[in-house]
Amino acid sequence: MKKGIAFGKINFNVSKSSENEKNEVVTGFGKFGRTPIQEQKEIEEIADDLESQHVQEVMGIKNFGKKAKNFNINELMEQAKKTAQELQKNKKEQETSEDKSQDNTHTVTEPTSSQSVEEEEDDDDLIGPPIPPNLHDKPDTNTKKETKDDKTEQKDEDSYDELSDSDDEELSLEKRIPNSHEVEMHHGTKAVVALAVDPSGARLATGSIDYEVSFWDFAGMDTSMRSFRTLQPCENHPIKALQYSATGDSILVVSGSAQAKVLDRDGFEVLECVKGDQYITDMARTKGHTAALNSGCWHPHIREEFLTCSQDGTLRIWLTENPKQHKAVIKPRQKGGLKTNPTSCAFSRDGNTVACGCYDGSIQMWDHRKNYVNTSCLLRDAHQNQAEMTSIAFSYLGSYFASRSNDETLKLWDLRNFKKPLNVFDNLFSRYEQTDCNFSPDDAMVFTGESLQRNQKEGRLIFYNTKTFEEAAHINVTKSHVIKAIWHAKLNQMFVGCGNGVVKCYYNNKRSLRGAKLCIVKTHRKKQSMEVVSSQQIITPHALPLFRQEKLRTSKKKMEKDRLDPLKSRRPDLPITSGQGGRVAASGSTLSSFVIRNLGLSKRVNDEQDPREAILKYAKEAEENPFWVAPAYKKTQPMPIFQDNEEGPTDAKKQKTTEN
């Protein structure tokens, strides 16, 4: 056979080259050129071997136990997706089979891959934190579907919140009210018309028409139930409204003045809103309110924003960053276009609506996200005209709305159909402009206070069912008016302000948390005064008069005796009287004598002598030995000529002489 023409053997055999490289023994300086890049696994294995050899040389141990297993997250995610898709397919197949056959058959599916079985077997060998269940743990498809009995068993193992909700559904409305125990706190002697509890339920603030605001700390109080601070933030103006901010770090104080104030948690002033110019008729041109405030509240979600309404016919939105000028002005109007005074205001629970109740009986609402020119909801004849609307409140879910007025009614509204009230609760006498209404935390009840009439003896807090509109329960609070009431959702406790200066706290011993329950456990202890030291009296009847102690039978005699002692009674200095003696006379009664004695001159100056004569005594000595004044003016001044009184006065004019 003929041989083909070849230009030399050109081969590229990867297997041979790799085998040759493995068999080569590197000696000396090694070989030149680029070393082949090894795979990452081989490098890790070599590093592990070197590390284990080094550890064995130093400590005699190869390793410290089992190695941590490495996982590839991408592979696990893909595997989880595949299993989820297969489960969905199996569910669809089961649903179709159940529809066809009456008997409940349960399909059984096998594990999708062998890797899951290996991972379950190797769970004991794993070191470190477990893998998230959505990546590693696949749902067992071998288990059958849950029956109704299994579902009820799982419900029994739910959280505490779900248990409490289920218990509330079983309990009647009257039993949901936390009024099994009560605690009484004394603010003063006058009506408590403002109440505020911070969102956490740790502190309570009360305001009254006696100009004072009291702060109560439940964690620091004992059974004496005393406030830790009482102050007058607005001087001689009654407090009309108090409210803690959404974060609880500041409190809004609305008083009878035209300027609202913001205090911190300890009662120190943070800011004061500016007062407007009362001579400007257009209220939008002024920077603040010009008349007394009626109400105010914080925005539920924006921490720096709050709302106030005043008798100048405006609502103003403020920011804590700029108290020198309002953010926005809202002007409620009557039917004819004239201004009307808003007597109460509130934000909705989501903060998107600003609502106010006016003196003409109308309820007006604006959208917080738009300009406040046109109302979003307007109801003219909501309550009686010329009667103050004392309170408006939104439900927690936001669908219901309650309004309270001095026309002795409480009305419940549905915001989805705002033309007519759902129900009118009448015969609720209200004496104060701050009588409020509110909803229970589950919106099942609406409650309000009632003022005393002539024949009544006790003020009541009345609860109404929001579904059946019947009276669910009432609490006889005290022998005075019931003005303010707050049902705190977190504490599950109720705080009621009364007309006699008493604040009552109602709670349930089992279903309420913290709050007033912290105070009852602590006993009131009187502080021991360490300054008073009792000295024992030693009776020595035969002692010498110098060492004999005087026996005082009563403390009154001792006080009278100490009163005569100028040191013990700390008698002030006696006033200056005429004559010699006294503080000034000791150092000189005149200014000259005082200066001379303080200069350190030893000679005593007689205050009765003439100072001119006393100075002229030294005239001769001053002429002979000039030391102070004369040398300074010797060259410039002429010779002085003094008048001599002995010769008598000279004529004012020189007599003319005639010459013959």
C-alpha positions, 0 to 999 in steps of 0.5 A: 500500500502506498503511504500518504504524504504527512508533514509530521504527527500532530496529536492533541491527546488530553488523557495522555498529557494528564496522565504524564503530568500525574506521573511526572516527579518534580525535582529541583526548581520544578518545570518552567511555563504555566501550570495547568489550572486545577478545578476548585474541588481539587484545590479545596481537597488539597487545602483540607489535606494540608490543614489536617496534616498541620493540625495533626503535627501540632495537636495530634488530632486530624480534625475537630469532628464532623464537617459541616455540610455544604448546600447549593441553594439554587438546586434546592430552590429548583427542587422545591418548585418541582415538588410544588408543581407536582403537589398542585397536579396531585390536588387537581387530580384528587378533586376531579376523582372526588367529584366522580366517586362518592367514596373519599379516596386519598391518593398517595404520591412518592417522593420526587427525588432520592436526594430528599431521602438522603438529606433526611438520613443525613440530618443527624450529621448536619452541623450548624443552623438548620435550613429554612423549611421552605427550602429543605423540608418538603411537605409530606404527601404521604399524609392524608387530607385533614379531616374536620376533627384534625382542624378542630385539634389545630384550632385548640393549639392556636396562639393566645390572641386567637384564643382570646378572640374566640372567647370574646365571641362566646361571651356576651356583650355585658361580660366583655366589659372589663368592670369586675374591679375598679380603682379610684384616683383623685385629680382635684375637686373640680370636673375632669373634662380631659383624659389621655392614655398613651398608646402603650398604656404606661401613663395617664394624663388628666385635665380639669377646669381648675387649670391643672394637668396631672400625670400618672405613671402606673409602674411607679404608683402604689395603692395610694394612687398619687400623681407624680406631677401636677402643673398648669401649662396654660396658666389661667385657662381651663383644660379642654382636651388632652391626647398623646401622640401616636408614638406616645412621646408628646402630649397635645394640650388644648385649653381655653386660650387661643394657643395650643401647646405640646408637652413631652412625656414629663410635662415640659413644654416643647412648643406653643402655637402662635396666636393670630391677629384678631383685627384681620377678618379673613382667617386664612390671612392670620397665622394662628387662632384668634379665639378660644380653642374647643378641641384638638387631636393628633394625626393617627399616622403622621407623628408631627401633625395635629389638628385644632378647632376654635371659636374663630370658625376655623380648623387648623392643621399644624406641624411640630416643626413649624409652630409659628404658622399653620400648615392648612386652614379649614373653614366650615360654613353654614347653609347660607355661606356664613361661618360656623364654629366647630365644637369638636374635631377628629381624624379618621382611623386611617388619617385620610379624613378630617371631620368636625361637628359644628354649632349649627348641628352639621357634620362636615368632612374633608379629604386629607389628601386634597385641598380643603375647599369642598367637603367630601361628606356634608350633613346639615341636620345631623343634630339640633341647631344651636347645640354644641356637638361635644364629641365625634368618633370613628369606629376601629374598622372605619365603617361606623361613626358616632356623634354626641351632642348637648341635645341629649342624643347619641347618634350612630351613622354608617359612612357608606350611607351617610344620609340618615342615622342608623339609630338615635339614642335619646334621653342622654342628658349632657351638661358639659361641652366635652362629654364624649362617646367612643367605640369598644375595641371590637366595634360591638358597642358604643358608649357614652357618659351621662350627666346628673339630672335633678332626680338622679343620684348617680352618673352612669356610663351606658353601653349600646349594641351597634347591631341591635341598638339595644342597651347592653349594660350600664355602670353606676360610676359615682355621685356626679356627672360622667364626662370622659371615658376611654376604653384602652384596647391594649390594656383592656381597661376603662378610664372615666373622668367625673364631675367631682374630680375623681378618675375611675379605672375599671378592669377585669382581673383575668382579661386585663393587662398591666395598667392599674393592676401594677399599682394594687400590688404595691403597698403604700409605705410612709417615708422615714424622715432621717433628719429627725434624731430623738435625743434621750433626756437623762434625769439627774435630780441632784446635778449641779445647776451648771450641768442640770438639764431643763425638763420641758413637759410640752413642746409648746413651751420649748417652741416659745423658748426657742422663739426668744433665742435669736440664733435658734429662731434665726432672727433677721437684722433689726431695722435702723432706728434713730440715735446711736447704735445699729449697723450703719452707726457702727461704720459711720452714719454719714458717707464721709465717716463711712469712707474714712473708717473703711480707709483704715484711719484709726482716728474716730470721726465725730459725725456731729461736727461740721465737715467744712471746719474739719477740712479747714483745720488742715489748710495751713498744713496743706499750704506748707507741705502740698502733696496731692492737689497743689503740685498738679495745678501750681504752674497753670492756675493763678493764685487763689484768693479766698473770701474772708467772712470776718470783714463782711460782705462787699458791695455788688457794684463799685461805687462811683467816685466824683472828682472835682 
